[in-house]
Amino acid sequence: MSSKPAMTDQLREKIMSQPDVILEDQDLMRALIAANERSMGGNIVDLRGIAMERLEARLERLEDTHRNVIAAAYENLSGTNLVHRAILRMLDATEFETFLRDLDGEVADILRVDSIRLVLESGQDDGDPAIERLGNVLTVRQQGFIDAYLTGGRDAPVRQITLRQVPEGRAELHGDVSDWIRSEACLKLDFGPGRLPGMLTLGAEDPHQFNQSQGTDLLAFFAGVFERTMRRWLS
């Protein structure tokens, strides 16, 4: 006589009528496979069980990849929406001074950064009162400053977009919030023939908000729109 409990006819009929319920239950399938392996003993290699374990592992990796792709796509879409909103707000300004003040105001809030500074190069220090009024957002430096700032004084190529972490106390361009800035995005600007370059710096308190591993397409697009807007103001 077997000591194992027999399956009731009612339970057997229910399983036979709905086998998909068992197949879709991963925990139940694992229990059935484990019971099958125990019944075969330890001297038999279950190739089918090994294959199923590998398939399960591959399925888990595919599911992880799928989740990561969806998360990356959502993050990219969210970033695109932020840049588009910031550009529209930037284009709303009807006066140059308002345009600049909005950079470190509503535009910075939309982009979720703690500081935005515009750096212009000049061959002379003319002490323009307008520059003094906009000192929180506009900085004028000597010719050659931007390339030196982007490369750290090293003999290295200058990229249009530079993403990097900032050591404590080194965020010299960010004014009153310099001590809090831990990462920045530097966008080099071309204002056209005959004009010195400019630079837009976006600073963040989060040291991981900008880093070298991130894509730069959206920031390059933002820089392109900003360049064209500035050219119209400068003309």
C-alpha positions, -999 to +999 in steps of 0.1 A: +000+000+000+013+035-008+015+060+020+012+089-004-022+106-004-042+099-035-055+127-057-092+131-055-113+128-086-126+164-081-091+179-080-079+158-110-109+169-131-102+206-121-066+203-132-075+186-164-101+212-173-077+242-166-041+231-171-031+266-181-036+277-145-007+254-134+015+264-163+012+301-156+020+297-119+058+298-117+060+288-080+038+257-086+058+247-117+091+249-097+076+227-070+065+201-096+099+201-113+116+197-079+093+168-070+101+152-103+138+155-097+135+139-063+115+110-077+143+103-102+170+101-076+205+117-075+222+095-101+201+107-131+210+139-149+178+157-158+187+175-191+151+189-193+154+204-159+187+220-167+173+234-199+143+249-181+166+265-155+186+281-183+154+293-200+142+308-168+174+326-162+173+339-198+137+350-194+146+369-162+175+387-180+152+396-209+126+410-184+153+431-167+164+444-201+129+452-210+123+471-178+156+490-183+147+499-219+113+512-208+128+532-180+155+548-203+128+556-229+106+573-203+136+592-189+145+604-224+109+615-231+107+633-198+140+651-205+128+661-240+096+676-226+116+696-201+140+710-227+110+719-250+092+737-222+124+756-213+129+767-249+093+779-252+097+799-220+130+813-232+114+824-265+086+843-246+109+872-236+104+904-256+133+922-240+169+912-237+172+918-200+141+898-193+155+870-215+186+868-194+169+871-161+145+843-170+175+820-175+183+818-138+146+819-129+118+800-147+141+784-172+163+770-145+133+758-126+119+740-156+152+723-163+155+714-126+189+729-121+201+751-093+220+777-114+223+789-150+251+814-159+259+829-193+296+837-199+306+861-226+341+868-237+353+903-243+386+919-255+382+947-230+366+955-197+341+983-205+322+982-172+288+982-188+261+991-162+238+965-179+263+938-171+265+949-135+227+947-132+227+912-146+257+900-125+238+871-111+233+855-145+258+872-169+295+871-165+320+888-189+356+873-190+387+879-210+392+864-244+403+827-242+387+821-208+360+797-220+384+772-237+407+773-206+377+767-183+364+738-204+398+720-207+411+730-172+442+745-189+451+712-205+460+707-241+428+689-250+401+693-276+372+715-267+338+699-269+305+717-275+289+700-245+310+691-213+294+673-185+313+669-153+313+668-115+326+698-097+349+696-066+337+715-035+344+752-038+354+751-075+321+762-091+335+797-097+309+808-122+278+802-102+279+832-079+261+830-046+254+793-049+289+783-059+295+764-027+266+742-033+272+732-070+286+697-074+280+690-111+277+711-142+269+711-179+289+735-199+275+745-234+299+763-256+281+788-278+290+801-313+275+835-320+286+837-356+315+851-376+333+880-361+320+874-326+338+859-296+323+826-282+301+823-252+292+796-228+261+786-209+267+767-176+240+747-158+249+739-123+233+713-100+237+705-063+233+668-071+268+655-080+253+628-103+229+651-122+256+657-149+283+632-157+303+621-187+283+589-193+251+608-201+239+616-236+243+652-248+218+654-278+191+673-259+216+698-244+232+702-279+197+711-292+191+735-264+225+751-271+216+755-308+184+772-300+201+795-275+228+804-300+203+815-326+183+835-301+214+853-289+224+861-325+192+879-330+196+899-298+232+907-306+223+920-341 
